[in-house]
Amino acid sequence: MKVEVILRAEGQPQAVVGEAEGDTWPEIREALPALLRELAEELAQSMDREEVSDAAADG
């Protein structure tokens, strides 16, 4: 069994940004908090960067 976290942004292709796997729902449920913390940390770090390489130019 696998749960995927999918990022969908307008005008961009969707992307799988994280996943949790396990044989049972309780195993998946146990893995989700760590997965979501990791994604939140990555997002916070990316917000500290001044430039996003594939962002559309203003204008």
GROMACS elastic network, one bead per residue, 0.5 to 0.9 nm:
[ bonds ]
;  ai    aj funct       b0    kb
    1    20     6  0.84815   500
    1    21     6  0.57586   500
    1    22     6  0.55121   500
    1    23     6  0.56592   500
    1    24     6  0.68142   500
    1    25     6  0.77537   500
    1    28     6  0.78455   500
    2    19     6  0.68416   500
    2    20     6  0.56983   500
    2    22     6  0.65497   500
    2    23     6  0.84938   500
    2    28     6  0.74934   500
    3    18     6  0.84996   500
    3    19     6  0.55262   500
    3    20     6  0.52862   500
    3    21     6  0.64603   500
    3    22     6  0.89096   500
    3    28     6  0.74142   500
    3    32     6  0.86845   500
    4    16     6  0.64488   500
    4    17     6  0.76519   500
    4    18     6  0.58471   500
    4    20     6  0.65686   500
    4    21     6  0.87512   500
    5    15     6  0.84926   500
    5    16     6  0.57847   500
    5    17     6  0.57418   500
    5    18     6  0.50763   500
    5    19     6  0.59081   500
    5    20     6  0.85909   500
    5    36     6  0.87811   500
    6    14     6  0.66127   500
    6    15     6  0.55331   500
    6    17     6  0.57945   500
    6    18     6  0.72890   500
    6    19     6  0.87981   500
    7    13     6  0.87149   500
    7    14     6  0.55754   500
    7    15     6  0.52788   500
    7    16     6  0.62633   500
    7    17     6  0.64179   500
    8    11     6  0.88149   500
    8    12     6  0.71224   500
    8    13     6  0.69523   500
    8    15     6  0.68081   500
    9    12     6  0.54007   500
    9    13     6  0.72824   500
    9    14     6  0.68357   500
   10    13     6  0.81828   500
   10    14     6  0.89899   500
   12    15     6  0.88347   500
   16    19     6  0.75293   500
   17    39     6  0.76309   500
   18    35     6  0.69005   500
   18    36     6  0.82499   500
   18    38     6  0.88665   500
   18    39     6  0.72781   500
   19    32     6  0.84434   500
   19    35     6  0.72708   500
   20    27     6  0.89727   500
   20    28     6  0.60877   500
   20    29     6  0.86896   500
   20    31     6  0.61544   500
   20    32     6  0.64857   500
   20    35     6  0.70512   500
   21    24     6  0.87335   500
   21    27     6  0.77090   500
   21    28     6  0.58785   500
   21    31     6  0.77394   500
   22    25     6  0.71782   500
   22    26     6  0.82382   500
   22    27     6  0.52374   500
   22    28     6  0.52523   500
   22    29     6  0.89138   500
   22    31     6  0.82894   500
   23    26     6  0.85670   500
   23    27     6  0.66646   500
   23    28     6  0.77465   500
   24    27     6  0.53207   500
   24    28     6  0.65260   500
   24    29     6  0.87286   500
   25    28     6  0.50228   500
   25    29     6  0.59861   500
   25    30     6  0.84858   500
   26    30     6  0.60778   500
   26    31     6  0.86968   500
   27    30     6  0.51010   500
   27    31     6  0.63981   500
   27    32     6  0.88770   500
   28    31     6  0.51250   500
   28    32     6  0.62364   500
   29    32     6  0.53438   500
   29    33     6  0.76648   500
   30    33     6  0.68517   500
   30    34     6  0.81766   500
   31    34     6  0.58195   500
   31    35     6  0.64245   500
   31    36     6  0.89241   500
   32    35     6  0.50143   500
   32    36     6  0.60580   500
   32    37     6  0.85259   500
   33    36     6  0.52090   500
   33    37     6  0.61197   500
   33    38     6  0.85993   500
   34    37     6  0.51090   500
   34    38     6  0.61514   500
   34    39     6  0.86581   500
   35    38     6  0.51696   500
   35    39     6  0.62812   500
   35    40     6  0.86629   500
   36    39     6  0.50505   500
   36    40     6  0.60844   500
   36    41     6  0.86064   500
   37    40     6  0.50381   500
   37    41     6  0.61790   500
   37    42     6  0.86569   500
   38    41     6  0.51665   500
   38    42     6  0.62696   500
   38    43     6  0.86617   500
   39    42     6  0.51075   500
   39    43     6  0.61627   500
   39    44     6  0.86193   500
   40    43     6  0.50821   500
   40    44     6  0.61423   500
   40    45     6  0.86341   500
   41    44     6  0.50738   500
   41    45     6  0.61734   500
   41    46     6  0.85992   500
   42    45     6  0.51422   500
   42    46     6  0.61499   500
   42    47     6  0.86734   500
   43    46     6  0.50944   500
   43    47     6  0.62596   500
   43    48     6  0.88916   500
   44    47     6  0.51949   500
   44    48     6  0.67136   500
   45    48     6  0.52534   500
   45    49     6  0.70258   500
   46    49     6  0.53587   500
   46    50     6  0.85266   500
   46    51     6  0.89157   500
   46    52     6  0.80687   500
   47    50     6  0.75354   500
   47    51     6  0.89625   500
   47    52     6  0.89267   500
   49    52     6  0.72842   500
   51    54     6  0.89617   500
   51    55     6  0.82432   500
   52    55     6  0.55368   500
   52    56     6  0.89641   500
   53    56     6  0.88460   500
   54    57     6  0.89426   500
   56    59     6  0.89798   500
